[in-house]
Amino acid sequence: MEKQFFYTSLARALATNYGIDVKLSRTFRLSGGDINKAYGIELSNGTDIFMKANEKENIDFFTQEVNNLNAMSKTKTISTPEVIAYGTDDGENVGYSFLLLKYIPEENPTNQFWENLAHKLSQLHKSDITIFLSKDDFDAGCNFGFLQDNYIGRTKQINSAKKSWIEFFRDNRLAPQFKLTQKYFSESESKKITKLLDNLDKFLVEPKFPSLLHGDLWSGNILCGKNSEPYLIDPACYVGNLEADIAMTELFGGFPQRFYSAYEESGFLDSDYTSRRDLYNLYHVLNHLNLFGQNYLSAAKAIIDNYVD
């Protein structure tokens, strides 16, 4: 670990949680992630910690991640990494922000893991949202949104409360992404986009019940722990239609069929869910277009063309 990444606030957090006699034994850089730097920390008492670090002004990435992890944890349905501490500090030359999580030793996913993931995810989706939302958190009659705006990758994700899921998905998901990516679309394509947004109620349906969603549910954001225990990491939570979570699992190669068969046992997925799947995933394709460029443009156009003439 770079020298400036271990200063007073971080040291204080470790001392508070593990005692002043526990020393830092080893730190090492971990691969993965294009937003934060990742490190493993080994302490003298044998404890392993996972650390994310970023520039000091990006502390909100970690503040919102903690809020998301806490919301999922409160449902007592599916495992998430334990939050140890987070905050900011000043190194010799630059300030930084950090998040400390309990390290999760990974095992290879088994068939049992995929079944466990499906069953516990369905429990998360059916959990009572008042566990993490009070009646004062949303405006009267609103069922969709979240406590605060958060992030989908590096992009701000709007979570203002809405009464209708279709209204929420139009105003807080698709419309902001189209605004960010409008330079990629011609005038005629922009007219199609407007038509799609104006007629979204012809393609989407209101859910039977509002669900807490992970929000960024692809294979890179799940871990297989000991005894095939599934963990969800790097959430972008909000209350929405569970179909949006399941749709994203199919976006980048999909999960094994055993997962989908096990999830279907919940009875939550409507038989015509697949007619809406690509529309949900348009949000993530547009976000990738915004973040990574026009390699995702053809996929976005194909989805739009599939829904509007």
Buried (B, 14 or more C-beta within 10 A) or exposed (E): BBEBBBBEBBEBBBEEBBEEEBEBEEBEEEEEEEBBBBBBBBBEEEBBBBBBBBBBEBBBBBBBBBBBBBBBBBBEBBBBBEBBBBBBBEBEEEBBBBBBBEBBEEBEBEEBBBBBBBBBBBBBBBBEBEBBBEEEBBEEEBBBBBBBBBBBBEBBBBBBBBBBBBBBBBBBBBBBBBEBBEEBBEEEBEEBBEBBBEEBEEBBBBBEEBBBBBBBBBEEBBBBBEEBBBBBBBBBBBBBBBBBBBBBBBBEEEBBEBBBEBBBEBEBBEEEBEBBBBBBBBBBBBBBBBBEEEEBBEBBBEBBEEBBE
